[in-house]
Amino acid sequence: MKILMFDYEYPPLGGGGGIVNAFVAEELAKRHSVWVVTSQYGNLPAREEKAGVNIVRTRVWGRRDQSAASMRSLLTYPPSAWLAGTRLIRKFEFDIVNAHFAVPTGPGSLPLARVAGIPHVLSLHGGDIYNPAYRFSPHRLPLIRGTVTSVLRRSDVVVAQSSNTRENAYKYYRYEGAIEVIPLGIPVPDVPSASREELDLPDEAFLAVTIGRLVERKGTDRLIKALARDELAAVSLIVIGDGPDRSELEALAASLGISDRVLFRGRVSDEEKWQLLRNSDLYASASLHEGFGLVFLEAMACGLPVVCPDHGGQVDFLSDGDSGHLVPVGDENALVDAIGRLARSPELARGLGSRNLETARGFTSERCAARYESLFERVLEGWRPSSDGG
């Protein structure tokens, strides 16, 4: 197959959605021709082949942060992507278009698929349709909500990565069509081992770790406030990731007198991320919402128990008492209690982590890509262009 993917964020830009897209694209590229149209940023090359994937970066305006998009960049991606995609369509005979994120990606990719007369598969990643921490969340703004609804209804197939994302599509967008759930997966790299001393980590502390963009939705401030409680005085927190809220979070830790126990590592290499995970005792999250939660799988693949909210895509594969503890969203007391319970019982934490390690083996990037490959093949077998070009 010749597959044309669109994603406004593709590594090294953005977070989990782009990373998943790259996992799938690179697996599919082993057997098919795969092109990705994404956003230009900084000194990244306009065209590049990486792991067999042909990457085209189209110019957007106003993006100043590798970790987070600006409103201006979100608005300028669709027309820019449409132009880039039009050039590619004229040169290559693609079989299928796969758009990652309903907005801002869908408005650029859908018209192109319609004009080209090829099927449009829409992949929802969660935050593109529902972000409770963001006042400009698509579900809150009538114009954007209408755009999402149109993209959902006019796409030939809609895919969600979790039952929670599927439920949000039905709840907020009056969409009544079928939505196929394809769980995400991860590759587990073979990285050299490293000790806590080599990673400049406290040797004796009970180490919790969290990964994500430092933005309000991720709830890193709630983790820091929890750490300041007397019950968690023996716990340190590794914060992996960067974003616009970093300086505020560092100031918060300082004001609470726990800067020595909150270890901001910023953006790290993939190798160092896995080394930090493998030297931790617990994965903790206070996120307001996760459409799936790829980082939970990464932690599980390192044998860590997980403490996280009880609402979001992660509940498809995490359960209270079996994988760690699920706590009510925003409940600081429950969060402190859950982390403290595992910190005081290292044997329990290790047992839950061993169980998670087994669970994670069922969520591989190969399996996720195979599900997409099968879906694309089924779509193409039954594809008949309609009179409006799709």
C-alpha positions as CSV (number, residue, x, y, z in Angstrom):
1,M,0.0,0.0,0.0
2,K,0.9,3.6,-0.5
3,I,-0.1,5.4,2.8
4,L,-0.3,9.1,3.2
5,M,-0.4,10.2,6.9
6,F,-1.0,13.6,8.3
7,D,-0.1,14.7,11.9
8,Y,0.5,18.3,13.0
9,E,3.0,16.9,15.5
10,Y,5.5,14.2,14.7
11,P,8.7,13.5,16.7
12,P,10.6,15.4,17.9
13,L,7.6,17.7,18.1
14,G,4.8,17.3,20.7
15,G,3.9,14.4,22.9
16,G,2.3,11.0,22.9
17,G,0.1,11.3,19.8
18,G,3.0,12.0,17.5
19,I,5.1,9.3,19.1
20,V,2.4,6.7,18.5
21,N,2.1,7.9,14.9
22,A,5.8,7.4,14.5
23,F,5.7,3.9,16.0
24,V,2.9,2.9,13.6
25,A,4.4,4.6,10.6
26,E,7.8,3.0,11.1
27,E,6.3,-0.5,11.5
28,L,4.1,-0.1,8.4
29,A,7.1,1.3,6.4
30,K,8.7,-2.2,6.7
31,R,6.1,-3.5,4.2
32,H,4.5,-0.4,2.6
33,S,5.3,3.0,1.3
34,V,4.6,5.6,4.0
35,W,4.7,9.4,3.9
36,V,3.9,11.7,6.7
37,V,3.0,15.4,6.4
38,T,3.7,17.3,9.6
39,S,4.8,20.7,10.9
40,Q,8.1,22.5,10.3
41,Y,9.9,23.7,13.4
42,G,13.4,25.3,14.0
43,N,16.1,23.7,12.0
44,L,14.3,20.4,11.3
45,P,14.7,19.5,7.6
46,A,11.8,20.1,5.2
47,R,12.1,16.6,3.9
48,E,13.7,13.6,5.6
49,E,13.6,9.8,5.5
50,K,13.7,8.2,8.9
51,A,13.3,4.5,9.7
52,G,11.8,4.0,6.2
53,V,9.2,6.8,6.7
54,N,9.2,9.8,4.3
55,I,8.7,12.9,6.4
56,V,7.5,16.2,4.8
57,R,7.5,19.1,7.2
58,T,5.3,22.0,6.0
59,R,5.7,25.5,7.3
60,V,3.4,26.8,10.1
61,W,3.4,30.1,11.8
62,G,3.9,31.0,15.5
63,R,5.3,27.8,16.9
64,R,8.0,28.7,19.5
65,D,8.0,25.6,21.7
66,Q,9.0,22.1,20.7
67,S,6.8,20.6,23.4
68,A,3.6,22.6,22.8
69,A,1.9,24.1,19.8
70,S,0.6,27.7,19.7
71,M,-2.9,28.6,18.5
72,R,-1.4,30.3,15.4
73,S,0.5,27.2,14.5
74,L,-2.7,25.1,14.9
75,L,-4.7,27.3,12.6
76,T,-2.0,27.5,9.9
77,Y,-1.3,23.8,9.8
78,P,-4.4,22.6,7.8
79,P,-4.0,24.9,4.7
80,S,-0.3,24.3,4.7
81,A,-0.7,20.5,5.0
82,W,-3.3,20.6,2.3
83,L,-0.9,22.3,-0.1
84,A,1.9,19.9,0.8
85,G,-0.4,16.9,0.4
86,T,-1.7,18.1,-2.9
87,R,1.9,18.1,-4.3
88,L,2.4,14.6,-3.1
89,I,-0.9,13.3,-4.4
90,R,0.0,14.7,-7.9
91,K,3.3,12.8,-7.8
92,F,2.3,9.5,-6.2
93,E,-0.8,7.4,-6.4
94,F,-1.7,7.0,-2.7
95,D,-4.2,4.3,-1.7
96,I,-5.3,5.7,1.6
97,V,-5.1,8.8,3.9
98,N,-4.7,8.4,7.7
99,A,-5.1,11.6,9.7
100,H,-4.0,11.7,13.3
101,F,-6.0,14.1,15.5
102,A,-9.5,15.4,14.4
103,V,-8.2,19.0,14.8
104,P,-6.1,20.6,13.6
105,T,-5.2,17.7,11.2
106,G,-8.5,16.6,9.9
107,P,-9.5,19.9,8.1
108,G,-6.4,19.7,6.0
109,S,-6.4,16.0,5.2
110,L,-10.1,15.3,4.6
111,P,-10.6,17.6,1.6
112,L,-7.5,16.2,0.0
113,A,-8.7,12.7,0.4
114,R,-12.1,13.7,-1.1
115,V,-10.6,15.4,-4.1
116,A,-8.2,12.4,-4.7
117,G,-11.1,9.9,-4.3
118,I,-9.3,7.8,-1.7
119,P,-10.5,6.7,1.7
120,H,-9.9,8.9,4.8
121,V,-9.2,7.1,8.1
122,L,-9.3,9.4,11.2
123,S,-7.3,8.5,14.3
124,L,-8.5,10.2,17.5
125,H,-6.0,10.6,20.3
126,G,-8.1,12.0,23.1
127,G,-7.0,15.6,23.6
128,D,-8.1,16.5,20.1
129,I,-11.7,16.1,21.1
130,Y,-11.6,16.6,24.9
131,N,-9.2,18.4,27.2
132,P,-10.9,19.4,30.5
133,A,-7.9,21.6,31.6
134,Y,-8.0,23.8,28.4
135,R,-10.6,26.5,28.0
136,F,-10.2,26.2,24.2
137,S,-10.9,22.5,24.3
138,P,-12.8,21.5,21.1
139,H,-15.8,20.3,23.0
140,R,-16.3,23.7,24.6
141,L,-16.2,25.9,21.4
142,P,-19.1,25.7,19.0
143,L,-17.2,26.4,15.9
144,I,-14.4,23.9,16.6
145,R,-16.9,21.4,17.9
146,G,-18.8,21.7,14.6
147,T,-15.6,21.2,12.7
148,V,-14.8,18.0,14.6
149,T,-18.3,16.7,14.1
150,S,-17.9,17.3,10.3
151,V,-14.6,15.5,10.2
152,L,-16.0,12.6,12.1
153,R,-19.0,12.2,9.9
154,R,-17.2,12.6,6.6
155,S,-14.3,10.3,7.4
156,D,-14.7,6.8,6.0
157,V,-13.4,5.1,9.2
158,V,-12.9,6.5,12.7
159,V,-10.4,5.0,15.1
160,A,-10.0,5.7,18.8
161,Q,-7.2,4.5,21.0
162,S,-9.4,3.8,24.0
163,S,-13.0,3.3,25.0
164,N,-12.9,6.6,26.9
165,T,-12.0,8.5,23.7
166,R,-14.7,6.7,21.8
167,E,-17.2,7.6,24.5
168,N,-16.2,11.3,24.4
169,A,-16.7,11.3,20.6
170,Y,-20.3,10.1,21.1
171,K,-21.0,12.3,24.1
172,Y,-19.8,15.6,22.8
173,Y,-20.2,15.5,19.0
174,R,-23.5,13.8,18.3
175,Y,-21.6,11.3,16.2
176,E,-23.5,8.0,15.6
177,G,-21.2,6.1,13.3
178,A,-18.9,3.2,14.2
179,I,-15.7,3.8,16.0
180,E,-13.0,1.1,16.0
181,V,-10.8,0.9,19.1
182,I,-7.2,0.1,18.4
183,P,-5.1,0.2,21.6
184,L,-1.7,1.8,21.4
185,G,1.6,-0.1,21.8
186,I,5.2,0.6,22.5
187,P,8.6,-0.7,21.5
188,V,10.8,-1.6,24.4
189,P,14.4,-0.7,23.4
190,D,17.5,-2.5,24.5
191,V,19.3,0.3,26.3
192,P,22.5,-0.1,28.5
193,S,21.9,-0.3,32.2
194,A,22.8,2.6,34.4
195,S,22.9,3.0,38.2
196,R,21.3,5.7,40.3
197,E,24.7,7.1,41.0
198,E,25.5,7.4,37.3
199,L,22.1,9.1,36.7
200,D,22.7,11.5,39.7
201,L,19.7,10.1,41.6
202,P,19.4,9.7,45.4
203,D,20.5,6.1,46.3
204,E,18.2,5.3,49.2
205,A,15.0,7.3,48.4
206,F,11.7,5.8,47.2
207,L,11.6,7.3,43.7
208,A,8.4,8.1,42.0
209,V,8.6,9.2,38.4
210,T,6.3,11.1,36.0
211,I,6.6,11.9,32.3
212,G,4.8,14.5,30.2
213,R,4.6,18.0,28.9
214,L,4.6,20.5,31.7
215,V,1.2,21.9,31.1
216,E,-1.9,22.3,33.4
217,R,-3.6,19.1,32.2
218,K,-0.8,16.9,33.3
219,G,-1.3,17.9,37.0
220,T,2.4,18.0,37.9
221,D,1.6,20.7,40.4
222,R,-0.7,18.3,42.3
223,L,2.1,15.7,42.5
224,I,4.5,18.3,43.9
225,K,1.9,19.5,46.5
226,A,1.3,15.9,47.4
227,L,5.0,15.3,47.9
228,A,5.1,18.2,50.4
229,R,2.8,16.3,52.8
230,D,4.4,14.7,55.8
231,E,3.2,11.2,54.7
232,L,5.5,11.4,51.7
233,A,8.6,12.9,53.3
234,A,10.6,9.8,52.3
235,V,9.5,10.0,48.6
236,S,11.4,11.9,45.8
237,L,9.9,12.7,42.4
238,I,11.6,12.6,39.0
239,V,9.9,14.9,36.5
240,I,10.7,14.0,32.9
241,G,9.6,16.5,30.2
242,D,9.4,20.2,29.5
243,G,6.9,22.8,28.7
244,P,5.6,26.3,29.4
245,D,4.8,25.6,33.1
246,R,8.2,24.5,34.1
247,S,9.4,27.7,35.8
248,E,6.1,27.9,37.8
249,L,6.5,24.3,38.9
250,E,10.1,24.8,40.0
251,A,9.0,27.9,41.9
252,L,6.2,25.8,43.5
253,A,8.7,23.1,44.7
254,A,11.0,25.8,46.1
255,S,8.1,27.5,48.0
256,L,7.2,24.2,49.6
257,G,10.8,23.6,50.6
258,I,11.1,20.4,48.6
259,S,13.3,21.4,45.7
260,D,15.8,18.7,46.8
261,R,13.2,16.0,46.3
262,V,11.7,17.2,43.0
263,L,14.2,16.4,40.3
264,F,13.4,18.2,37.1
265,R,15.2,16.4,34.2
266,G,13.6,18.2,31.3
267,R,13.6,16.6,27.9
268,V,15.9,13.6,27.9
269,S,17.0,11.1,25.3
270,D,15.0,8.0,24.8
271,E,17.8,6.0,26.3
272,E,18.0,8.1,29.5
273,K,14.2,8.0,29.8
274,W,14.2,4.2,30.0
275,Q,17.2,4.3,32.4
276,L,15.3,6.7,34.7
277,L,12.2,4.5,34.6
278,R,14.2,1.4,35.4
279,N,15.7,3.1,38.5
280,S,12.4,4.2,39.8
281,D,10.0,2.5,42.3
282,L,6.7,3.9,41.2
283,Y,5.0,5.8,38.3
284,A,2.7,8.6,39.5
285,S,0.3,10.8,37.6
286,A,-2.2,13.4,38.6
287,S,-3.3,14.2,35.1
288,L,-6.8,15.6,34.6
289,H,-7.3,13.4,31.6
290,E,-5.4,11.0,29.3
291,G,-6.9,9.8,26.1
292,F,-4.8,6.6,26.5
293,G,-1.6,7.2,28.5
294,L,1.3,5.8,26.6
295,V,3.7,6.6,29.5
296,F,1.8,4.2,31.7
297,L,2.7,1.4,29.3
298,E,6.3,2.5,29.4
299,A,6.3,2.4,33.1
300,M,4.6,-1.0,33.2
301,A,7.2,-2.3,30.7
302,C,9.9,-1.4,33.3
303,G,8.1,-3.3,36.1
304,L,6.7,-0.3,37.9
305,P,3.4,-0.1,39.8
306,V,1.2,2.9,38.7
307,V,-0.7,5.4,40.7
308,C,-3.0,7.5,38.5
309,P,-6.5,8.9,38.2
310,D,-9.5,6.6,37.7
311,H,-10.8,8.3,34.6
312,G,-9.4,8.3,31.1
313,G,-8.1,5.8,28.5
314,Q,-5.8,4.2,31.0
315,V,-8.6,2.4,32.7
316,D,-8.8,0.0,29.7
317,F,-5.6,-1.6,30.9
318,L,-5.1,-0.4,34.5
319,S,-7.2,-1.5,37.5
320,D,-7.1,-0.5,41.2
321,G,-5.3,-3.1,43.3
322,D,-4.0,-5.1,40.4
323,S,-1.7,-2.6,38.6
324,G,-1.3,-0.1,41.5
325,H,-3.9,2.4,42.7
326,L,-6.5,4.4,40.7
327,V,-7.7,7.5,42.6
328,P,-10.5,10.0,42.0
329,V,-9.4,12.9,39.7
330,G,-8.2,15.9,41.8
331,D,-8.4,14.0,45.1
332,E,-5.1,15.0,46.8
333,N,-5.7,12.9,49.9
334,A,-6.4,9.8,47.9
335,L,-3.3,10.5,45.8
336,V,-1.1,10.9,48.9
337,D,-2.5,7.8,50.5
338,A,-1.9,5.7,47.4
339,I,1.7,6.7,46.9
340,G,2.4,6.4,50.7
341,R,0.9,2.9,50.8
342,L,3.3,1.7,48.1
343,A,6.3,3.7,49.5
344,R,5.8,1.9,52.9
345,S,5.4,-1.5,51.3
346,P,8.2,-2.0,48.8
347,E,7.4,-5.7,48.4
348,L,3.8,-4.9,47.4
349,A,5.1,-2.3,45.0
350,R,7.5,-4.8,43.4
351,G,4.7,-7.4,43.2
352,L,2.3,-5.1,41.4
353,G,5.2,-4.0,39.1
354,S,5.9,-7.6,38.1
355,R,2.2,-8.0,37.2
356,N,2.4,-4.9,35.1
357,L,5.4,-6.1,33.3
358,E,3.4,-9.1,32.1
359,T,0.5,-7.0,31.0
360,A,2.7,-4.6,29.0
361,R,3.9,-7.4,26.9
362,G,0.5,-7.5,25.2
363,F,0.8,-3.8,24.1
364,T,3.5,-3.7,21.4
365,S,3.9,-1.2,18.6
366,E,4.0,-4.2,16.2
367,R,0.6,-5.3,17.3
368,C,-0.8,-1.8,17.0
369,A,0.6,-1.4,13.5
370,A,-0.7,-4.8,12.5
371,R,-4.2,-3.7,13.6
372,Y,-3.9,-0.6,11.4
373,E,-2.6,-2.6,8.5
374,S,-5.5,-5.0,8.7
375,L,-7.9,-2.1,8.9
376,F,-6.4,-0.3,5.9
377,E,-6.6,-3.5,3.9
378,R,-10.3,-4.1,4.8
379,V,-11.1,-0.5,3.9
380,L,-9.5,-0.8,0.5
381,E,-11.1,-4.1,-0.3
382,G,-14.6,-2.5,0.1
383,W,-13.7,1.0,-1.2
384,R,-16.0,2.5,-3.8
385,P,-15.6,6.3,-4.3
386,S,-18.9,8.2,-4.0
387,S,-20.1,10.9,-6.4
388,D,-18.6,13.7,-4.1
389,G,-15.1,12.2,-4.5
390,G,-15.0,10.0,-1.4
